[in-house]
Amino acid sequence: MRILIIEDHRPLAQSLARGLREETYAVDTAFDGEEGHFLAENNPYDAIVLDLIIPKLDGLELLKKLRQKGVSTPVLILTALDAPEQIVAGLETGADDYLIKPFHFDELLARIRALIRREVHHQDPLLKVADLSINTRTRKVERSGQEIILTAKEYALLEYLALHQGEVVSRTELWEHAYDWAAELNSNVLDVHLHHLRQKIDRPFPTKLLHTIKGAGLVLKSPDGEAPTSIAVEEQAESEDKSGTEGPPESRLPRSSADSHTSTPTPTRSRSRRPDKQGSR
């Protein structure tokens, strides 16, 4: 799951990003409204944490513009503005939740999780696919009663697939929701993580749950679930995981990089995506 933090107070933004990454989320940060608006409009985030008092474009105006453009990403306003009329204005402009500073990180985390579950119409924090269970609160994964130890990125991929179980999820979609700007743009890093995930959740068990769909992506489904119509499941899914070549999409690049990206299939970027600012990563 990928989250955007729009907060001009850098220590707070960096602290939030660090805490959310420790909870397996991919996180991008923006320190002003213009950058936040550009990132939110051009990347499919699972949730946005938005301060209201930010330079260049204030939070309410940013939110209004996003909703007018049809961006439906859940937005949690995180601000010191606590007057009832300010809370009402934020919610009526299109925010999905409103949290007042100072706050407890655990409460923020719980609210973000609830927003993401609500977006995919799944209110229960326990996700189940056949005998595979994923507790999104504790990040504990079990299959047939046996605990499965996953890395942070393996868990992030599994959680996204489980939230969309039975649906074909393209590799591009996985890139966009599981990796942030801090990730290395290596064309096969996703395939490596998927291969390791498959080895842990499928290989030790008689029934496969994670399937590669030829020409489309992947699907996590119960054995009694029907395969998507008109799409064949690959017989050699594991070997295909290792040979994928699809890199991250152009929309993840900064504006200047995306404009110049015309012929190279796998994009590259420098360590800093803000050449005119002090980077935080």
Backbone hydrogen bonds in HBPLUS format (Angstrom, degrees):
<---DONOR---> <-ACCEPTOR-->    atom                        ^
c    i                          cat <-CA-CA->   ^        H-A-AA   ^      H-
h    n   atom  resd res      DA  || num        DHA   H-A  angle D-A-AA Bond
n    s   type  num  typ     dist DA aas  dist angle  dist       angle   num
A0026-ALA N   A0001-MET O   2.85 MM  25  6.06 166.9  1.86 157.7 161.0     1
A0046-ASP N   A0002-ARG O   2.79 MM  44  5.47 164.8  1.81 157.8 163.2     2
A0003-ILE N   A0026-ALA O   2.76 MM  23  6.18 159.8  1.80 160.2 164.0     3
A0028-ASP N   A0003-ILE O   2.94 MM  25  6.39 157.4  2.00 159.9 167.1     4
A0004-LEU N   A0047-ALA O   3.11 MM  43  6.60 157.8  2.16 151.5 157.6     5
A0049-VAL N   A0004-LEU O   2.80 MM  45  6.21 163.8  1.83 163.3 169.0     6
A0005-ILE N   A0028-ASP O   2.90 MM  23  6.27 161.9  1.93 154.5 159.9     7
A0030-ALA N   A0005-ILE O   2.83 MM  25  6.24 148.1  1.94 163.9 168.6     8
A0006-ILE N   A0049-VAL O   2.82 MM  43  6.14 170.3  1.83 175.0 178.1     9
A0051-ASP N   A0006-ILE O   2.95 MM  45  6.11 156.4  2.00 168.8 174.1    10
A0007-GLU N   A0030-ALA O   3.00 MM  23  6.40 147.4  2.11 173.8 171.2    11
A0013-ALA N   A0009-HIS O   2.95 MM   4  6.18 166.9  1.96 158.3 162.7    12
A0014-GLN N   A0010-ARG O   2.81 MM   4  5.92 166.6  1.83 162.0 164.7    13
A0015-SER N   A0011-PRO O   2.93 MM   4  6.00 149.7  2.02 139.4 148.1    14
A0016-LEU N   A0012-LEU O   2.87 MM   4  6.09 163.0  1.90 156.2 160.1    15
A0017-ALA N   A0013-ALA O   2.95 MM   4  6.12 160.7  1.98 145.7 151.5    16
A0018-ARG N   A0014-GLN O   2.95 MM   4  6.07 158.4  1.99 143.1 148.9    17
A0019-GLY N   A0015-SER O   2.99 MM   4  6.20 163.5  2.02 149.2 153.6    18
A0020-LEU N   A0016-LEU O   2.91 MM   4  6.10 162.0  1.95 154.5 159.2    19
A0021-ARG N   A0017-ALA O   2.92 MM   4  6.05 153.7  1.99 146.8 154.1    20
A0022-GLU N   A0018-ARG O   3.08 MM   4  6.31 148.7  2.18 144.0 152.1    21
A0023-GLU N   A0020-LEU O   2.98 MM   3  4.97 137.4  2.16  94.6 107.5    22
A0025-TYR N   A0020-LEU O   3.05 MM   5  5.51 153.4  2.13 151.7 143.4    23
A0024-THR N   A0021-ARG O   2.95 MM   3  4.98 151.7  2.03 113.2 112.8    24
A0036-GLY N   A0032-ASP O   3.04 MM   4  6.16 160.4  2.08 149.5 155.8    25
A0033-GLY N   A0055-PRO O   2.93 MM  22  6.04 167.1  1.94 170.5 171.7    26
A0037-HIS N   A0033-GLY O   2.81 MM   4  5.90 155.3  1.87 146.3 152.5    27
A0038-PHE N   A0034-GLU O   3.04 MM   4  6.28 161.4  2.07 147.5 152.2    28
A0039-LEU N   A0035-GLU O   2.96 MM   4  6.20 170.0  1.97 157.3 159.3    29
A0040-ALA N   A0036-GLY O   2.89 MM   4  5.96 164.0  1.92 148.8 154.1    30
A0041-GLU N   A0037-HIS O   2.94 MM   4  5.96 150.6  2.03 145.7 153.2    31
A0042-ASN N   A0038-PHE O   3.12 MM   4  6.16 138.1  2.31 141.9 152.1    32
A0043-ASN N   A0039-LEU O   3.03 MM   4  5.84 117.4  2.44 149.6 158.3    33
A0045-TYR N   A0043-ASN O   3.02 MM   2  5.84 130.3  2.27 108.4  94.1    34
A0048-ILE N   A0074-PRO O   2.88 MM  26  6.26 145.3  2.00 154.7 165.4    35
A0076-LEU N   A0048-ILE O   2.79 MM  28  6.14 168.4  1.80 171.6 175.5    36
A0050-LEU N   A0076-LEU O   2.88 MM  26  6.10 164.1  1.91 149.3 154.4    37
A0078-LEU N   A0050-LEU O   2.79 MM  28  5.68 159.2  1.83 133.1 139.7    38
A0059-GLY N   A0052-LEU O   2.84 MM   7  3.90 166.2  1.86 130.7 129.5    39
A0057-LEU N   A0055-PRO O   2.78 MM   2  5.61 146.4  1.90  97.9  91.4    40
A0062-LEU N   A0058-ASP O   2.93 MM   4  6.16 159.5  1.98 157.1 164.0    41
A0063-LEU N   A0059-GLY O   2.90 MM   4  6.10 162.3  1.93 151.0 155.5    42
A0064-LYS N   A0060-LEU O   2.90 MM   4  6.11 158.1  1.94 147.0 153.3    43
A0065-LYS N   A0061-GLU O   2.95 MM   4  6.17 160.1  1.99 149.4 154.1    44
A0066-LEU N   A0062-LEU O   3.00 MM   4  6.29 158.7  2.05 151.3 157.0    45
A0067-ARG N   A0063-LEU O   3.02 MM   4  6.27 167.4  2.04 155.6 158.2    46
A0068-GLN N   A0064-LYS O   2.96 MM   4  6.14 153.1  2.03 146.9 154.9    47
A0069-LYS N   A0065-LYS O   2.99 MM   4  6.21 139.4  2.16 142.6 153.2    48
A0069-LYS N   A0066-LEU O   3.12 MM   3  5.13 126.0  2.43  94.0 108.0    49
A0071-VAL N   A0066-LEU O   2.93 MM   5  5.21 156.0  1.99 156.5 149.1    50
A0070-GLY N   A0067-ARG O   3.09 MM   3  5.03 154.6  2.16  98.8 106.6    51
A0096-ASP N   A0075-VAL O   2.83 MM  21  5.38 157.7  1.88 147.2 154.8    52
A0077-ILE N   A0097-ASP O   3.00 MM  20  6.24 166.1  2.02 144.3 140.1    53
A0099-LEU N   A0077-ILE O   2.78 MM  22  6.05 172.1  1.79 170.9 173.1    54
A0079-THR N   A0099-LEU O   3.14 MM  20  6.65 153.6  2.22 159.6 166.3    55
A0101-LYS N   A0079-THR O   2.72 MM  22  5.47 155.4  1.77 128.6 134.5    56
A0086-GLN N   A0083-ALA O   2.92 MM   3  5.23 128.7  2.19 106.6 120.9    57
A0087-ILE N   A0083-ALA O   3.05 MM   4  6.41 154.9  2.11 157.5 165.3    58
A0088-VAL N   A0084-PRO O   2.93 MM   4  6.17 163.4  1.96 152.5 157.1    59
A0089-ALA N   A0085-GLU O   2.97 MM   4  6.04 154.8  2.04 134.6 141.8    60
A0090-GLY N   A0086-GLN O   3.01 MM   4  6.21 156.9  2.06 144.4 150.0    61
A0091-LEU N   A0087-ILE O   3.05 MM   4  6.32 166.3  2.07 154.7 157.6    62
A0092-GLU N   A0088-VAL O   2.86 MM   4  5.96 162.1  1.89 154.5 160.0    63
A0093-THR N   A0089-ALA O   2.97 MM   4  5.97 132.0  2.20 138.4 149.5    64
A0095-ALA N   A0090-GLY O   3.15 MM   5  5.79 159.4  2.19 149.9 147.1    65
A0094-GLY N   A0091-LEU O   3.21 MM   3  5.40 144.6  2.34  98.8 108.7    66
A0107-GLU N   A0104-HIS O   3.03 MM   3  5.39 125.5  2.34 105.2 118.6    67
A0108-LEU N   A0104-HIS O   3.14 MM   4  6.56 159.8  2.19 153.4 159.2    68
A0109-LEU N   A0105-PHE O   2.85 MM   4  6.09 163.2  1.88 157.1 161.6    69
A0110-ALA N   A0106-ASP O   2.97 MM   4  6.15 158.0  2.01 143.3 149.0    70
A0111-ARG N   A0107-GLU O   2.96 MM   4  6.18 157.0  2.02 150.4 156.4    71
A0112-ILE N   A0108-LEU O   2.95 MM   4  6.22 156.8  2.00 151.7 158.0    72
A0113-ARG N   A0109-LEU O   2.98 MM   4  6.22 164.8  2.00 152.5 156.4    73
A0114-ALA N   A0110-ALA O   2.98 MM   4  6.17 155.4  2.04 143.6 150.5    74
A0115-LEU N   A0111-ARG O   2.93 MM   4  6.18 155.7  1.99 147.8 154.1    75
A0116-ILE N   A0112-ILE O   3.01 MM   4  6.28 161.4  2.05 154.3 158.6    76
A0117-ARG N   A0113-ARG O   2.95 MM   4  6.18 163.0  1.98 151.6 156.3    77
A0118-ARG N   A0114-ALA O   2.89 MM   4  6.02 157.4  1.94 147.6 154.3    78
A0119-GLU N   A0115-LEU O   3.00 MM   4  6.19 148.6  2.10 143.8 152.0    79
A0120-VAL N   A0116-ILE O   3.34 MM   4  6.67 144.5  2.47 143.8 151.3    80
A0122-HIS N   A0117-ARG O   2.79 MM   5  4.92 174.6  1.79 145.3 146.1    81
A0121-HIS N   A0118-ARG O   3.07 MM   3  4.81 161.7  2.11 101.5 105.3    82
A0136-THR N   A0125-PRO O   2.90 MM  11  5.30 165.6  1.92 160.9 156.8    83
A0127-LEU N   A0134-ILE O   2.79 MM   7  4.98 171.5  1.80 154.0 151.8    84
A0134-ILE N   A0127-LEU O   2.75 MM   7  4.98 158.7  1.79 149.7 155.0    85
A0129-VAL N   A0132-LEU O   2.81 MM   3  5.09 162.4  1.84 150.8 156.7    86
A0132-LEU N   A0129-VAL O   2.90 MM   3  5.09 161.9  1.94 129.8 132.5    87
A0144-SER N   A0131-ASP O   3.04 MM  13  5.31 155.4  2.11 136.7 140.6    88
A0133-SER N   A0142-GLU O   2.80 MM   9  5.31 166.4  1.81 158.3 161.9    89
A0142-GLU N   A0133-SER O   3.00 MM   9  5.31 161.2  2.03 149.3 155.0    90
A0135-ASN N   A0140-LYS O   2.97 MM   5  5.27 171.0  1.97 153.2 156.2    91
A0139-ARG N   A0135-ASN O   2.59 MM   4  5.14 132.9  1.81 148.8 162.3    92
A0148-ILE N   A0141-VAL O   2.79 MM   7  5.44 167.2  1.81 149.8 149.2    93
A0143-ARG N   A0146-GLN O   2.88 MM   3  5.20 155.8  1.94 138.8 144.0    94
A0146-GLN N   A0143-ARG O   2.92 MM   3  5.20 163.7  1.94 114.1 118.4    95
A0155-TYR N   A0151-THR O   2.90 MM   4  6.10 161.3  1.94 154.4 159.5    96
A0156-ALA N   A0152-ALA O   2.98 MM   4  6.21 158.1  2.03 144.9 151.1    97
A0157-LEU N   A0153-LYS O   3.03 MM   4  6.25 161.1  2.07 151.5 155.2    98
A0158-LEU N   A0154-GLU O   3.00 MM   4  6.20 162.3  2.03 148.9 154.1    99
A0159-GLU N   A0155-TYR O   2.80 MM   4  5.98 166.5  1.82 160.7 163.9   100
A0160-TYR N   A0156-ALA O   3.14 MM   4  6.29 162.1  2.17 144.4 149.0   101
A0161-LEU N   A0157-LEU O   3.02 MM   4  6.25 164.7  2.05 151.0 155.3   102
A0162-ALA N   A0158-LEU O   2.81 MM   4  5.96 154.8  1.88 151.8 159.3   103
A0163-LEU N   A0159-GLU O   2.90 MM   4  6.09 153.1  1.97 149.6 156.2   104
A0164-HIS N   A0160-TYR O   3.19 MM   4  6.39 128.9  2.47 135.4 148.3   105
A0164-HIS N   A0161-LEU O   3.15 MM   3  5.08 134.6  2.37  91.8 104.7   106
A0165-GLN N   A0162-ALA O   3.20 MM   3  4.68 150.5  2.29 108.1 102.8   107
A0167-GLU N   A0164-HIS O   2.99 MM   3  5.59 153.6  2.06 140.2 143.5   108
A0166-GLY N   A0220-LEU O   2.85 MM  54  5.87 147.4  1.95 140.5 149.7   109
A0169-VAL N   A0218-LEU O   2.71 MM  49  5.27 170.5  1.72 162.3 162.9   110
A0218-LEU N   A0169-VAL O   2.85 MM  49  5.27 162.7  1.88 140.5 143.9   111
A0174-LEU N   A0170-SER O   3.10 MM   4  6.46 155.6  2.16 146.6 153.0   112
A0175-TRP N   A0171-ARG O   2.89 MM   4  6.16 160.3  1.93 151.2 156.6   113
A0176-GLU N   A0172-THR O   2.95 MM   4  6.21 162.9  1.98 151.9 155.9   114
A0177-HIS N   A0173-GLU O   3.09 MM   4  6.25 139.9  2.25 144.8 154.4   115
A0178-ALA N   A0174-LEU O   2.93 MM   4  5.76 138.1  2.11 152.5 160.0   116
A0179-TYR N   A0175-TRP O   3.25 MM   4  5.67 143.6  2.39 145.2 146.7   117
A0183-ALA N   A0180-ASP O   3.11 MM   3  5.61 161.5  2.14 113.4 119.2   118
A0186-ASN N   A0184-GLU O   2.88 MM   2  5.58 135.0  2.09 104.2  90.8   119
A0189-VAL N   A0186-ASN O   3.21 MM   3  5.49 168.3  2.23 114.7 118.3   120
A0192-VAL N   A0188-ASN O   2.98 MM   4  6.26 152.3  2.06 152.0 159.6   121
A0193-HIS N   A0189-VAL O   3.09 MM   4  6.34 163.4  2.12 149.3 152.8   122
A0194-LEU N   A0190-LEU O   2.90 MM   4  6.14 159.3  1.94 151.9 158.2   123
A0195-HIS N   A0191-ASP O   2.87 MM   4  5.98 152.9  1.94 143.2 150.6   124
A0196-HIS N   A0192-VAL O   3.05 MM   4  6.31 163.5  2.07 151.7 155.2   125
A0197-LEU N   A0193-HIS O   2.92 MM   4  6.11 154.9  1.98 145.7 153.3   126
A0198-ARG N   A0194-LEU O   2.89 MM   4  6.07 160.2  1.93 149.0 153.9   127
A0199-GLN N   A0195-HIS O   3.00 MM   4  6.25 153.0  2.08 146.1 153.7   128
A0200-LYS N   A0196-HIS O   3.22 MM   4  6.47 139.7  2.39 140.5 149.9   129
A0200-LYS N   A0197-LEU O   3.12 MM   3  5.27 129.7  2.38  97.8 110.7   130
A0201-ILE N   A0197-LEU O   2.97 MM   4  6.21 166.5  1.98 161.7 164.6   131
A0202-ASP N   A0198-ARG O   2.96 MM   4  5.31 149.8  2.05 139.4 145.0   132
A0203-ARG N   A0198-ARG O   3.23 MM   5  6.61 157.0  2.29 152.5 158.0   133
A0205-PHE N   A0202-ASP O   2.95 MM   3  5.47 159.6  1.99 122.4 129.0   134
A0221-LYS N   A0209-LEU O   3.01 MM  12  5.42 160.0  2.05 148.9 150.7   135
A0211-HIS N   A0219-VAL O   2.93 MM   8  5.37 174.1  1.93 156.1 157.9   136
A0219-VAL N   A0211-HIS O   2.90 MM   8  5.37 151.9  1.98 152.0 159.4   137
A0234-GLU N   A0212-THR O   2.98 MM  22  5.77 165.8  2.00 161.2 165.7   138
A0213-ILE N   A0217-GLY O   2.70 MM   4  5.19 166.2  1.72 144.9 149.1   139
A0216-ALA N   A0213-ILE O   3.00 MM   3  5.47 166.5  2.02 138.3 136.7   140
A0217-GLY N   A0213-ILE O   3.18 MM   4  5.19 166.0  2.20 136.8 140.9   141
A0214-LYS N   A0232-ALA O   3.15 MM  18  5.98 153.2  2.22 168.0 173.4   142
A0225-GLY N   A0222-SER O   2.89 MM   3  5.18 159.3  1.93 112.4 119.2   143
A0240-GLU N   A0236-GLN O   3.21 MM   4  6.42 151.1  2.30 147.2 155.6   144
A0241-ASP N   A0237-ALA O   3.00 MM   4  6.27 144.7  2.12 149.0 158.2   145
A0241-ASP N   A0238-GLU O   3.14 MM   3  5.19 124.1  2.47  95.4 109.2   146
A0243-SER N   A0240-GLU O   3.08 MM   3  5.15 138.3  2.26  99.7 111.5   147
A0252-ARG N   A0249-PRO O   3.27 MM   3  6.03 165.3  2.29 117.8 121.8   148
A0253-LEU N   A0250-GLU O   2.86 MM   3  5.51 165.5  1.88 125.1 130.0   149
A0258-ALA N   A0254-PRO O   2.86 MM   4  6.03 164.1  1.88 165.0 170.1   150
A0259-ASP N   A0255-ARG O   3.04 MM   4  6.19 154.0  2.11 148.7 155.0   151
A0261-HIS N   A0258-ALA O   3.34 MM   3  5.12 151.6  2.43  95.3 103.5   152
A0277-LYS N   A0274-ARG O   2.97 MM   3  5.27 169.3  1.98 119.9 121.8   153
